[in-house]
Amino acid sequence: MTSLNKKMASIIEFSTDGIYVVDQDGVTILVNSAYEEMTGFRRDELVGHHMTDLMNQGYIDQSVSLLVLEKKKQISIMQKINGKKDVIVTGNPVFGESGQIDMVVTSVRDITYLNDIRGELEKAKSFSKINNNRYTFKLNDPRQTMVFQSQKMKQIYDKIKLIAPHPTGVLLSGPSGTGKEVIANMIHKLSDRHDKPFIKVNCGAIPESLMESELFGYEKGAFTGAHKNGKIGLLELANEGTIMLDEIGEMPQQLQVKLLRTLQEKQIQRIGGSHPRNLNIRIISVTNQDLRKLVTEGRFREDLFYRLLVVDIQVPPLVQRPEDIQELVDHYFNYYCRQYSINKCLSNDTHKLLNVYNWPGNVRELRNLMESMVVSIPSRTIEPHHLPPHIYQNTNMDVDRPLSLREQLEQFEKRIVKNAIQKNDSIRKAAKELGMNHSTLVKKMKKWREE
């Protein structure tokens, strides 16, 4: 080895950056100490091995060296080493006299610590905004995606796009599990407040004795046990942004009065405070109850109801939009397969059964079942007998024969009728809700019982 080569080898060996060299075929020929220390891999594990083999064995998730050999130019990528450490790698081609690549020299720099610091800073900012409360949630979550095929949900989607840019209040109503929170997320994300706070409050989960201080905050010394520095309320934390009041029908009446005054005056006053603060928020109210009925019963203030009811969006249950079932099944099944790196599929017969099931738990039930099937069933193909008994045994369908259009329509009709009967305390009321003659409904039910 010449004196120059020895000097170059020493420089490479003692470089603080990891150095990784492959030949023109992508086979490892040199690794320095910094790379060994950074990754925990020994040279004898790497030298002499092709990059493709090292990727297959899990040493790295992708190879910049192979990209450089393909593109014949310098390339930088982010890479994960051993599934744990984040590094930035830059591959440089070294050309020979013939113009062909003789080798690729890659420098590797560990940025795990920088990523950790950045993550902690972002987390600290989020927590400081909500004063260590527990009322925020992620928007970039594939589970919080609006998936639909039905005309009913298309109309809701079009309405969301129309109203989102404006600061008007929205009342979302519908049975539990229908996706009201997903719609609230979308309204905020499509609004001009998308980069402002989005606070979610479950009015049914906060003890009544704490709800006022949680929503409105308090000044220091406002009451016995109050924090010495006071506390900012959730409404104030949402200033300039959006607040979602889930289970709004559970809000105590004395707080309904205070909330109404806050909305009317666009000002908020903390408990024990004497100076009101200006408040600019959008309120999205969410309920699975009939607020009009609560107003009639005197359990919800009429004036607050109409204040919240600027835009009314009623989210239908899955039984009323069967066209969405297939879309949702595919979306969530594929999502959980990717999430857990599991390769599975649903058989055609399983698809048929899922499409005619009435889904009383709506999208939430469907999503949870998809996750359960992905992680808890050992078979690669999910067959009908893998489904829970209440789906497999109680669904009246011959899975060995495809349903005709008439049969599919009849299945959907049965589910809609069943849902209406469950909601009402008499067949006559159910018939009225369905827009059917009472005698017609009775005949249909009798026919279905005899089948």
BAVEX-575787 format. One record per residue (C-alpha): x, y, z; residue number from 1. Coordinates in pm, 1 decimal. Example, Ala and Ser with C-alpha at 12.3 -4.5 7.8 and 13.67 -1.06 7.14 Angstrom:
+----------+----------+----------+------+
!        X !        Y !        Z ! seza !
+----------+----------+----------+------+
!   1230.0 !   -450.0 !    780.0 !    1 !
!   1367.0 !   -106.0 !    714.0 !    2 !
+----------+----------+----------+------+
END
This chain:
+----------+----------+----------+------+
!        X !        Y !        Z ! seza !
+----------+----------+----------+------+
!      0.0 !      0.0 !      0.0 !    1 !
!    144.2 !    339.1 !    -98.4 !    2 !
!    200.2 !    617.7 !    154.3 !    3 !
!    -93.2 !    812.4 !      5.3 !    4 !
!   -325.0 !    513.1 !     29.3 !    5 !
!   -226.4 !    460.7 !    391.5 !    6 !
!   -303.0 !    824.2 !    470.5 !    7 !
!   -640.2 !    796.8 !    295.7 !    8 !
!   -720.2 !    477.7 !    488.8 !    9 !
!   -632.2 !    652.6 !    816.5 !   10 !
!   -852.6 !    950.9 !    729.4 !   11 !
!  -1145.6 !    720.8 !    650.3 !   12 !
!  -1091.5 !    510.9 !    961.2 !   13 !
!  -1082.4 !    804.3 !   1201.6 !   14 !
!  -1356.5 !   1011.7 !   1040.1 !   15 !
!  -1634.3 !   1103.1 !   1285.9 !   16 !
!  -1888.8 !   1029.4 !   1012.3 !   17 !
!  -1963.7 !    671.3 !    924.8 !   18 !
!  -1804.1 !    569.9 !    593.8 !   19 !
!  -1938.3 !    280.8 !    388.5 !   20 !
!  -1788.9 !    177.9 !     52.1 !   21 !
!  -1922.4 !    -69.2 !   -205.9 !   22 !
!  -1773.4 !   -177.0 !   -537.9 !   23 !
!  -1928.1 !   -140.6 !   -884.7 !   24 !
!  -2143.0 !   -450.1 !   -818.5 !   25 !
!  -2288.8 !   -326.6 !   -488.2 !   26 !
!  -2073.7 !   -550.8 !   -267.2 !   27 !
!  -1940.7 !   -400.6 !     57.6 !   28 !
!  -1561.8 !   -351.8 !     50.3 !   29 !
!  -1493.7 !   -110.1 !    339.7 !   30 !
!  -1658.0 !      6.1 !    662.8 !   31 !
!  -1496.2 !    242.2 !    915.5 !   32 !
!  -1506.2 !    241.1 !   1296.7 !   33 !
!  -1750.9 !    530.5 !   1319.7 !   34 !
!  -2003.7 !    330.3 !   1117.8 !   35 !
!  -1954.7 !     26.8 !   1344.6 !   36 !
!  -2007.4 !    238.6 !   1654.6 !   37 !
!  -2303.4 !    424.3 !   1508.4 !   38 !
!  -2491.8 !    114.7 !   1394.1 !   39 !
!  -2368.8 !   -160.9 !   1625.4 !   40 !
!  -2279.0 !   -376.4 !   1322.0 !   41 !
!  -1931.3 !   -530.3 !   1292.3 !   42 !
!  -1730.3 !   -508.1 !    969.6 !   43 !
!  -1709.1 !   -882.2 !    936.3 !   44 !
!  -2091.8 !   -890.1 !    923.1 !   45 !
!  -2095.2 !   -648.5 !    628.9 !   46 !
!  -1776.9 !   -669.5 !    421.0 !   47 !
!  -1814.6 !   -906.9 !    127.8 !   48 !
!  -2195.0 !   -896.3 !    136.4 !   49 !
!  -2417.4 !   -747.9 !   -135.0 !   50 !
!  -2641.3 !   -456.6 !    -28.4 !   51 !
!  -2954.2 !   -642.2 !   -141.0 !   52 !
!  -2872.1 !   -930.5 !     95.8 !   53 !
!  -2810.5 !   -687.6 !    383.7 !   54 !
!  -3147.7 !   -522.9 !    317.3 !   55 !
!  -3323.1 !   -862.0 !    314.6 !   56 !
!  -3153.4 !   -951.5 !    644.3 !   57 !
!  -3286.3 !   -631.5 !    807.2 !   58 !
!  -2960.9 !   -442.1 !    853.9 !   59 !
!  -3097.3 !   -140.9 !    661.8 !   60 !
!  -3433.5 !    -51.5 !    513.1 !   61 !
!  -3297.4 !     87.5 !    183.6 !   62 !
!  -2958.3 !    130.0 !     14.4 !   63 !
!  -2830.8 !    461.0 !   -117.3 !   64 !
!  -2537.2 !    274.3 !   -276.1 !   65 !
!  -2769.6 !     80.8 !   -507.3 !   66 !
!  -2952.8 !    403.7 !   -596.5 !   67 !
!  -2622.9 !    571.7 !   -686.6 !   68 !
!  -2518.5 !    274.0 !   -902.6 !   69 !
!  -2854.7 !    300.8 !  -1080.3 !   70 !
!  -2873.4 !    679.5 !  -1119.9 !   71 !
!  -2494.1 !    737.0 !  -1154.1 !   72 !
!  -2504.5 !   1054.9 !   -945.8 !   73 !
!  -2479.8 !   1174.1 !   -584.9 !   74 !
!  -2790.9 !   1088.3 !   -381.5 !   75 !
!  -2889.9 !   1163.5 !    -21.2 !   76 !
!  -3165.5 !    980.4 !    167.8 !   77 !
!  -3299.8 !    933.5 !    518.2 !   78 !
!  -3241.7 !    580.6 !    640.0 !   79 !
!  -3333.4 !    370.3 !    941.8 !   80 !
!  -3059.5 !    143.1 !   1075.0 !   81 !
!  -3157.5 !   -182.0 !   1246.1 !   82 !
!  -3514.0 !    -50.2 !   1266.6 !   83 !
!  -3414.8 !    196.2 !   1539.8 !   84 !
!  -3160.4 !    463.2 !   1447.2 !   85 !
!  -3230.7 !    750.5 !   1203.9 !   86 !
!  -2938.8 !    853.4 !    981.6 !   87 !
!  -2888.8 !   1072.0 !    677.8 !   88 !
!  -2670.7 !    901.9 !    416.5 !   89 !
!  -2506.5 !   1057.9 !    111.8 !   90 !
!  -2369.7 !    829.3 !   -158.3 !   91 !
!  -2105.8 !    958.9 !   -399.0 !   92 !
!  -2005.4 !    772.9 !   -716.5 !   93 !
!  -1633.0 !    736.4 !   -790.3 !   94 !
!  -1575.5 !    705.6 !  -1164.0 !   95 !
!  -1283.0 !    527.9 !  -1326.7 !   96 !
!  -1092.8 !    631.7 !  -1636.7 !   97 !
!  -1341.0 !    448.2 !  -1858.4 !   98 !
!  -1628.3 !    656.7 !  -1723.4 !   99 !
!  -1782.3 !    365.3 !  -1536.5 !  100 !
!  -1841.8 !    365.6 !  -1159.1 !  101 !
!  -1556.7 !    194.7 !   -975.8 !  102 !
!  -1708.5 !    231.4 !   -628.5 !  103 !
!  -1962.9 !    422.9 !   -422.4 !  104 !
!  -1846.6 !    602.6 !   -107.4 !  105 !
!  -2125.7 !    677.3 !    137.1 !  106 !
!  -2106.7 !    907.0 !    439.5 !  107 !
!  -2346.3 !    835.7 !    723.7 !  108 !
!  -2450.5 !   1086.2 !    991.9 !  109 !
!  -2660.0 !    995.0 !   1296.3 !  110 !
!  -2958.9 !   1230.9 !   1335.9 !  111 !
!  -3156.6 !   1023.4 !   1585.7 !  112 !
!  -3073.7 !   1267.7 !   1862.7 !  113 !
!  -3180.6 !   1565.5 !   1650.4 !  114 !
!  -3509.6 !   1394.9 !   1562.4 !  115 !
!  -3569.5 !   1314.5 !   1930.1 !  116 !
!  -3505.7 !   1677.8 !   2025.1 !  117 !
!  -3737.5 !   1803.7 !   1753.5 !  118 !
!  -4009.9 !   1561.6 !   1862.7 !  119 !
!  -3976.9 !   1670.7 !   2225.1 !  120 !
!  -3997.0 !   2038.0 !   2128.4 !  121 !
!  -4311.8 !   1979.5 !   1925.1 !  122 !
!  -4461.8 !   1781.0 !   2211.4 !  123 !
!  -4375.0 !   2056.3 !   2459.4 !  124 !
!  -4540.2 !   2317.5 !   2239.0 !  125 !
!  -4858.2 !   2110.3 !   2216.5 !  126 !
!  -4872.3 !   2047.5 !   2589.9 !  127 !
!  -4807.7 !   2413.1 !   2671.1 !  128 !
!  -5099.8 !   2512.9 !   2450.0 !  129 !
!  -5346.0 !   2291.1 !   2633.6 !  130 !
!  -5200.8 !   2352.7 !   2982.8 !  131 !
!  -5131.2 !   1982.7 !   3035.8 !  132 !
!  -5494.3 !   1886.0 !   2976.1 !  133 !
!  -5594.2 !   1580.6 !   2773.6 !  134 !
!  -5825.2 !   1730.1 !   2516.7 !  135 !
!  -5636.8 !   1737.3 !   2184.9 !  136 !
!  -5618.6 !   1475.9 !   1913.8 !  137 !
!  -5438.2 !   1400.6 !   1587.9 !  138 !
!  -5577.8 !   1506.4 !   1253.1 !  139 !
!  -5337.2 !   1308.7 !   1031.5 !  140 !
!  -5473.3 !    969.7 !   1129.1 !  141 !
!  -5583.4 !    723.4 !    858.6 !  142 !
!  -5846.2 !    592.3 !   1100.7 !  143 !
!  -5998.4 !    940.3 !   1091.0 !  144 !
!  -6060.7 !    936.8 !    715.0 !  145 !
!  -6398.6 !   1001.3 !    557.6 !  146 !
!  -6466.7 !    698.7 !    335.7 !  147 !
!  -6795.1 !    673.8 !    146.4 !  148 !
!  -6973.1 !    570.3 !   -170.8 !  149 !
!  -7333.6 !    656.6 !    -84.2 !  150 !
!  -7518.0 !    962.4 !   -206.1 !  151 !
!  -7613.5 !   1049.4 !    152.4 !  152 !
!  -7251.5 !   1083.1 !    260.2 !  153 !
!  -7164.0 !   1259.6 !    -66.5 !  154 !
!  -7420.7 !   1525.3 !     24.9 !  155 !
!  -7266.8 !   1560.9 !    370.9 !  156 !
!  -6918.3 !   1584.3 !    220.7 !  157 !
!  -7031.4 !   1856.8 !    -21.9 !  158 !
!  -7192.3 !   2043.9 !    266.6 !  159 !
!  -6871.9 !   2023.9 !    472.8 !  160 !
!  -6668.4 !   2175.0 !    189.8 !  161 !
!  -6926.7 !   2452.0 !    155.4 !  162 !
!  -6944.0 !   2554.0 !    521.8 !  163 !
!  -6588.5 !   2480.0 !    641.1 !  164 !
!  -6436.4 !   2816.4 !    535.9 !  165 !
!  -6694.5 !   3007.8 !    741.3 !  166 !
!  -6686.5 !   3041.5 !   1123.5 !  167 !
!  -7047.2 !   2930.9 !   1170.5 !  168 !
!  -7137.8 !   2682.5 !   1442.7 !  169 !
!  -7220.6 !   2325.2 !   1344.3 !  170 !
!  -7437.7 !   2065.5 !   1517.2 !  171 !
!  -7347.0 !   1705.9 !   1430.2 !  172 !
!  -7603.2 !   1446.7 !   1533.8 !  173 !
!  -7645.8 !   1076.8 !   1473.2 !  174 !
!  -7609.0 !    736.2 !   1643.4 !  175 !
!  -7286.8 !    642.5 !   1819.6 !  176 !
!  -7005.8 !    523.2 !   1597.9 !  177 !
!  -7125.1 !    682.4 !   1272.4 !  178 !
!  -6815.6 !    899.9 !   1227.3 !  179 !
!  -6924.0 !   1235.6 !   1366.9 !  180 !
!  -6575.1 !   1303.2 !   1501.8 !  181 !
!  -6426.4 !   1234.6 !   1158.1 !  182 !
!  -6658.2 !   1498.1 !   1013.1 !  183 !
!  -6560.4 !   1744.9 !   1286.7 !  184 !
!  -6194.0 !   1683.4 !   1202.8 !  185 !
!  -6260.1 !   1752.8 !    837.2 !  186 !
!  -6449.9 !   2074.9 !    906.8 !  187 !
!  -6155.1 !   2208.6 !   1107.4 !  188 !
!  -5896.6 !   2085.1 !    857.3 !  189 !
!  -6074.3 !   2252.7 !    562.5 !  190 !
!  -6128.6 !   2580.2 !    749.7 !  191 !
!  -5900.4 !   2884.5 !    759.2 !  192 !
!  -5841.2 !   2790.2 !   1126.1 !  193 !
!  -5667.1 !   2462.5 !   1035.4 !  194 !
!  -5336.2 !   2582.2 !   1179.1 !  195 !
!  -5498.9 !   2705.9 !   1500.9 !  196 !
!  -5593.4 !   2506.7 !   1813.0 !  197 !
!  -5849.3 !   2229.8 !   1782.5 !  198 !
!  -5970.7 !   2129.6 !   2128.5 !  199 !
!  -6205.0 !   1836.8 !   2188.4 !  200 !
!  -6410.9 !   1817.1 !   2506.4 !  201 !
!  -6632.6 !   1525.6 !   2609.1 !  202 !
!  -6904.4 !   1688.5 !   2818.6 !  203 !
!  -7017.6 !   1348.2 !   2944.9 !  204 !
!  -6673.1 !   1251.2 !   3072.4 !  205 !
!  -6594.6 !   1554.8 !   3290.2 !  206 !
!  -6743.3 !   1547.1 !   3642.4 !  207 !
!  -7014.4 !   1811.2 !   3677.5 !  208 !
!  -6830.3 !   1971.4 !   3969.4 !  209 !
!  -6523.1 !   2030.1 !   3751.2 !  210 !
!  -6683.2 !   2116.1 !   3419.0 !  211 !
!  -6712.6 !   2492.7 !   3475.8 !  212 !
!  -6348.0 !   2534.7 !   3577.9 !  213 !
!  -6233.5 !   2309.1 !   3292.4 !  214 !
!  -6428.3 !   2502.9 !   3029.7 !  215 !
!  -6395.2 !   2858.8 !   3160.0 !  216 !
!  -6079.8 !   2846.2 !   3372.6 !  217 !
!  -6023.8 !   3040.2 !   3695.5 !  218 !
!  -5810.6 !   3312.7 !   3848.9 !  219 !
!  -5571.7 !   3246.9 !   4136.3 !  220 !
!  -5746.3 !   3219.0 !   4469.0 !  221 !
!  -6086.1 !   3177.7 !   4302.8 !  222 !
!  -6180.5 !   2890.9 !   4534.8 !  223 !
!  -6031.0 !   2651.4 !   4788.8 !  224 !
!  -5793.0 !   2413.0 !   4617.0 !  225 !
!  -5743.8 !   2637.3 !   4313.8 !  226 !
!  -5394.6 !   2641.9 !   4163.5 !  227 !
!  -5196.4 !   2937.1 !   4293.5 !  228 !
!  -5140.0 !   3070.6 !   3941.6 !  229 !
!  -5494.3 !   3012.7 !   3821.0 !  230 !
!  -5581.2 !   2808.5 !   3512.9 !  231 !
!  -5674.4 !   2881.6 !   3154.4 !  232 !
!  -5998.4 !   2715.1 !   3042.5 !  233 !
!  -6050.5 !   2498.0 !   2738.5 !  234 !
!  -6265.7 !   2757.8 !   2562.7 !  235 !
!  -5986.3 !   3011.8 !   2600.9 !  236 !
!  -5726.9 !   2759.5 !   2483.9 !  237 !
!  -5928.6 !   2716.8 !   2165.2 !  238 !
!  -5923.6 !   3090.9 !   2092.8 !  239 !
!  -5879.2 !   3164.3 !   1721.0 !  240 !
!  -5942.7 !   2794.2 !   1655.5 !  241 !
!  -6216.0 !   2533.9 !   1697.0 !  242 !
!  -6365.5 !   2357.7 !   1995.9 !  243 !
!  -6565.1 !   2037.7 !   1965.7 !  244 !
!  -6818.7 !   1982.8 !   2242.8 !  245 !
!  -6893.1 !   1611.1 !   2232.2 !  246 !
!  -7205.0 !   1480.1 !   2407.8 !  247 !
!  -7332.9 !   1837.7 !   2434.0 !  248 !
!  -7666.6 !   1706.6 !   2564.1 !  249 !
!  -7490.2 !   1606.2 !   2889.6 !  250 !
!  -7392.7 !   1964.3 !   2973.9 !  251 !
!  -7551.4 !   2083.8 !   3303.5 !  252 !
!  -7814.4 !   2355.2 !   3260.4 !  253 !
!  -7631.5 !   2619.8 !   3464.0 !  254 !
!  -7335.1 !   2581.7 !   3230.5 !  255 !
!  -7564.4 !   2599.5 !   2929.1 !  256 !
!  -7661.4 !   2951.5 !   3044.2 !  257 !
!  -7297.6 !   3055.6 !   3081.8 !  258 !
!  -7201.1 !   2905.0 !   2744.6 !  259 !
!  -7488.4 !   3087.2 !   2573.7 !  260 !
!  -7378.4 !   3419.6 !   2722.3 !  261 !
!  -7019.7 !   3353.1 !   2613.1 !  262 !
!  -7129.2 !   3282.8 !   2256.1 !  263 !
!  -7355.7 !   3585.6 !   2239.9 !  264 !
!  -7102.2 !   3831.0 !   2382.1 !  265 !
!  -6798.1 !   3664.3 !   2224.8 !  266 !
!  -6619.8 !   3710.0 !   2555.7 !  267 !
!  -6516.5 !   3476.2 !   2832.8 !  268 !
!  -6465.7 !   3543.7 !   3201.0 !  269 !
!  -6274.8 !   3306.3 !   3424.3 !  270 !
!  -6415.9 !   3199.4 !   3758.3 !  271 !
!  -6316.0 !   3463.4 !   4014.3 !  272 !
!  -6215.7 !   3706.7 !   3739.7 !  273 !
!  -6343.9 !   4059.5 !   3683.3 !  274 !
!  -6212.6 !   4130.0 !   3334.7 !  275 !
!  -6369.7 !   3952.2 !   3037.6 !  276 !
!  -6143.9 !   3832.4 !   2755.6 !  277 !
!  -6238.9 !   3848.9 !   2387.4 !  278 !
!  -6307.7 !   3507.3 !   2238.5 !  279 !
!  -6306.6 !   3404.1 !   1874.0 !  280 !
!  -6386.2 !   3035.9 !   1841.2 !  281 !
!  -6584.6 !   2805.0 !   1619.8 !  282 !
!  -6802.0 !   2556.9 !   1806.4 !  283 !
!  -6881.1 !   2213.0 !   1668.2 !  284 !
!  -7141.6 !   2046.2 !   1888.6 !  285 !
!  -7180.4 !   1668.6 !   1871.9 !  286 !
!  -7457.6 !   1448.2 !   2009.6 !  287 !
!  -7611.1 !   1105.5 !   1967.7 !  288 !
!  -7928.2 !   1226.5 !   2141.7 !  289 !
!  -8234.5 !   1403.7 !   2002.8 !  290 !
!  -8168.2 !   1759.1 !   2124.9 !  291 !
!  -8512.3 !   1873.2 !   2013.4 !  292 !
!  -8663.7 !   1610.9 !   2242.4 !  293 !
!  -8436.8 !   1726.8 !   2527.3 !  294 !
!  -8557.1 !   2083.4 !   2468.0 !  295 !
!  -8920.8 !   1966.3 !   2483.7 !  296 !
!  -8846.7 !   1781.3 !   2807.5 !  297 !
!  -8682.7 !   2092.1 !   2955.1 !  298 !
!  -8339.9 !   1927.0 !   2980.2 !  299 !
!  -8170.8 !   2150.1 !   2723.5 !  300 !
!  -8214.5 !   2523.6 !   2680.7 !  301 !
!  -8404.2 !   2618.1 !   2367.7 !  302 !
!  -8211.1 !   2943.1 !   2317.9 !  303 !
!  -7875.4 !   2759.8 !   2331.4 !  304 !
!  -8008.9 !   2488.9 !   2099.2 !  305 !
!  -8089.8 !   2740.5 !   1826.6 !  306 !
!  -7762.1 !   2921.1 !   1888.7 !  307 !
!  -7571.3 !   2599.1 !   1819.7 !  308 !
!  -7799.0 !   2493.9 !   1532.9 !  309 !
!  -7661.6 !   2728.5 !   1267.9 !  310 !
!  -7570.0 !   2437.2 !   1042.6 !  311 !
!  -7731.9 !   2100.5 !   1112.4 !  312 !
!  -7562.7 !   1783.9 !    985.6 !  313 !
!  -7728.6 !   1453.4 !   1064.5 !  314 !
!  -7499.3 !   1154.2 !   1009.2 !  315 !
!  -7697.8 !    842.8 !    910.7 !  316 !
!  -7617.8 !    497.4 !   1054.1 !  317 !
!  -7455.8 !    238.8 !    827.7 !  318 !
!  -7786.8 !     53.0 !    790.1 !  319 !
!  -7916.3 !    355.0 !    596.8 !  320 !
!  -7612.5 !    376.5 !    366.5 !  321 !
!  -7522.4 !     16.5 !    278.1 !  322 !
!  -7324.4 !    132.1 !    -27.3 !  323 !
!  -7051.8 !    253.0 !    212.4 !  324 !
!  -6995.3 !    -82.6 !    382.8 !  325 !
!  -6771.3 !   -230.1 !    113.6 !  326 !
!  -6563.0 !     88.9 !     93.9 !  327 !
!  -6516.5 !    100.6 !    471.9 !  328 !
!  -6435.6 !   -270.3 !    501.8 !  329 !
!  -6163.9 !   -243.8 !    235.8 !  330 !
!  -6023.2 !     79.0 !    378.8 !  331 !
!  -5987.4 !    -37.9 !    738.9 !  332 !
!  -5886.6 !   -395.9 !    659.8 !  333 !
!  -5606.5 !   -273.5 !    433.7 !  334 !
!  -5509.1 !     -5.1 !    685.5 !  335 !
!  -5458.3 !   -256.8 !    967.3 !  336 !
!  -5274.9 !   -496.9 !    736.1 !  337 !
!  -5027.6 !   -217.1 !    659.4 !  338 !
!  -5019.0 !    -97.7 !   1020.2 !  339 !
!  -4916.5 !   -439.3 !   1154.3 !  340 !
!  -4723.0 !   -555.3 !    843.3 !  341 !
!  -4958.1 !   -851.6 !    800.5 !  342 !
!  -5055.5 !   -987.7 !    458.5 !  343 !
!  -5417.0 !  -1109.6 !    468.6 !  344 !
!  -5728.1 !  -1097.1 !    254.7 !  345 !
!  -6103.7 !  -1140.3 !    285.0 !  346 !
!  -6273.9 !  -1415.3 !     84.9 !  347 !
!  -6563.8 !  -1326.6 !   -144.6 !  348 !
!  -6808.0 !  -1504.8 !     85.8 !  349 !
!  -6681.9 !  -1305.5 !    385.0 !  350 !
!  -6729.7 !   -985.9 !    187.8 !  351 !
!  -7088.7 !  -1087.2 !    114.3 !  352 !
!  -7168.9 !  -1151.6 !    479.7 !  353 !
!  -7013.2 !   -824.3 !    592.3 !  354 !
!  -7212.3 !   -635.7 !    328.9 !  355 !
!  -7550.1 !   -763.4 !    449.8 !  356 !
!  -7480.9 !   -739.7 !    823.9 !  357 !
!  -7670.9 !   -449.0 !    983.4 !  358 !
!  -7373.8 !   -304.7 !   1185.8 !  359 !
!  -7558.7 !   -176.6 !   1495.8 !  360 !
!  -7228.5 !    -29.1 !   1620.0 !  361 !
!  -7181.5 !    149.8 !   1286.5 !  362 !
!  -6835.4 !    249.1 !   1158.8 !  363 !
!  -6675.1 !    204.3 !   1502.0 !  364 !
!  -6790.0 !   -159.6 !   1515.3 !  365 !
!  -6673.6 !   -219.0 !   1159.1 !  366 !
!  -6331.0 !    -64.4 !   1221.7 !  367 !
!  -6276.8 !   -264.2 !   1541.6 !  368 !
!  -6378.3 !   -588.9 !   1370.4 !  369 !
!  -6132.3 !   -526.8 !   1086.0 !  370 !
!  -5849.4 !   -478.5 !   1335.5 !  371 !
!  -5952.7 !   -789.1 !   1529.0 !  372 !
!  -5959.1 !  -1007.3 !   1216.4 !  373 !
!  -5618.8 !   -885.0 !   1101.5 !  374 !
!  -5440.9 !   -950.1 !   1432.0 !  375 !
!  -5628.9 !  -1244.2 !   1588.0 !  376 !
!  -5700.6 !  -1487.3 !   1304.3 !  377 !
!  -5400.6 !  -1703.7 !   1203.5 !  378 !
!  -5535.3 !  -1789.1 !    858.0 !  379 !
!  -5414.3 !  -1572.6 !    569.8 !  380 !
!  -5763.1 !  -1571.3 !    413.2 !  381 !
!  -6054.2 !  -1466.8 !    633.2 !  382 !
!  -6347.2 !  -1702.7 !    570.3 !  383 !
!  -6708.3 !  -1667.3 !    693.9 !  384 !
!  -6654.3 !  -1910.6 !    983.1 !  385 !
!  -6382.9 !  -1677.3 !   1117.8 !  386 !
!  -6642.2 !  -1404.7 !   1174.2 !  387 !
!  -6802.7 !  -1356.8 !   1517.4 !  388 !
!  -7107.1 !  -1584.9 !   1567.7 !  389 !
!  -7354.3 !  -1295.8 !   1575.6 !  390 !
!  -7250.6 !  -1212.1 !   1217.9 !  391 !
!  -7187.4 !  -1557.6 !   1072.7 !  392 !
!  -7481.3 !  -1743.3 !   1228.7 !  393 !
!  -7749.5 !  -1475.8 !   1225.8 !  394 !
!  -7706.2 !  -1342.3 !    873.0 !  395 !
!  -7968.6 !  -1508.1 !    653.4 !  396 !
!  -7766.7 !  -1562.4 !    336.7 !  397 !
!  -7638.5 !  -1852.7 !    128.8 !  398 !
!  -7274.5 !  -1760.8 !     83.2 !  399 !
!  -7222.0 !  -2024.3 !   -184.8 !  400 !
!  -7455.6 !  -1848.4 !   -429.7 !  401 !
!  -7421.9 !  -1483.6 !   -538.2 !  402 !
!  -7721.6 !  -1269.0 !   -449.1 !  403 !
!  -7933.8 !  -1126.5 !   -728.0 !  404 !
!  -8002.6 !   -752.5 !   -735.0 !  405 !
!  -8355.6 !   -816.0 !   -604.4 !  406 !
!  -8221.9 !  -1023.6 !   -314.4 !  407 !
!  -7960.8 !   -762.4 !   -225.6 !  408 !
!  -8225.6 !   -489.5 !   -225.2 !  409 !
!  -8448.4 !   -704.8 !     -4.5 !  410 !
!  -8161.2 !   -760.4 !    241.1 !  411 !
!  -8103.8 !   -383.8 !    260.8 !  412 !
!  -8478.3 !   -326.6 !    304.2 !  413 !
!  -8488.8 !   -576.4 !    592.7 !  414 !
!  -8204.0 !   -398.7 !    768.8 !  415 !
!  -8366.4 !    -55.8 !    731.7 !  416 !
!  -8701.1 !   -187.0 !    858.2 !  417 !
!  -8532.9 !   -364.2 !   1152.2 !  418 !
!  -8354.6 !    -44.4 !   1245.6 !  419 !
!  -8677.7 !    157.4 !   1235.1 !  420 !
!  -8863.5 !    -96.2 !   1450.8 !  421 !
!  -8582.5 !    -94.7 !   1708.6 !  422 !
!  -8595.7 !    285.9 !   1729.2 !  423 !
!  -8973.4 !    313.1 !   1770.6 !  424 !
!  -9202.3 !    165.6 !   2033.4 !  425 !
!  -9467.7 !     51.9 !   1783.2 !  426 !
!  -9490.0 !    -82.6 !   1428.9 !  427 !
!  -9724.1 !    202.6 !   1338.8 !  428 !
!  -9462.8 !    463.0 !   1434.6 !  429 !
!  -9194.7 !    269.3 !   1247.7 !  430 !
!  -9415.3 !    262.9 !    936.5 !  431 !
!  -9466.5 !    639.2 !    964.2 !  432 !
!  -9091.6 !    698.2 !    988.7 !  433 !
!  -9034.3 !    477.0 !    683.9 !  434 !
!  -9307.7 !    652.4 !    486.1 !  435 !
!  -9500.7 !    327.2 !    449.1 !  436 !
!  -9857.5 !    225.1 !    507.6 !  437 !
!  -9894.5 !     37.2 !    838.0 !  438 !
! -10063.3 !   -262.3 !    672.9 !  439 !
!  -9789.3 !   -283.8 !    407.4 !  440 !
!  -9521.4 !   -303.8 !    674.6 !  441 !
!  -9713.0 !   -573.2 !    864.2 !  442 !
!  -9744.4 !   -780.7 !    543.9 !  443 !
!  -9372.2 !   -750.2 !    472.7 !  444 !
!  -9281.3 !   -858.6 !    825.1 !  445 !
!  -9515.0 !  -1156.7 !    802.3 !  446 !
!  -9367.6 !  -1259.1 !    465.8 !  447 !
!  -9012.6 !  -1239.2 !    600.3 !  448 !
!  -9103.1 !  -1450.2 !    905.8 !  449 !
!  -9243.2 !  -1724.1 !    682.1 !  450 !
!  -8934.4 !  -1740.5 !    458.8 !  451 !
+----------+----------+----------+------+
END
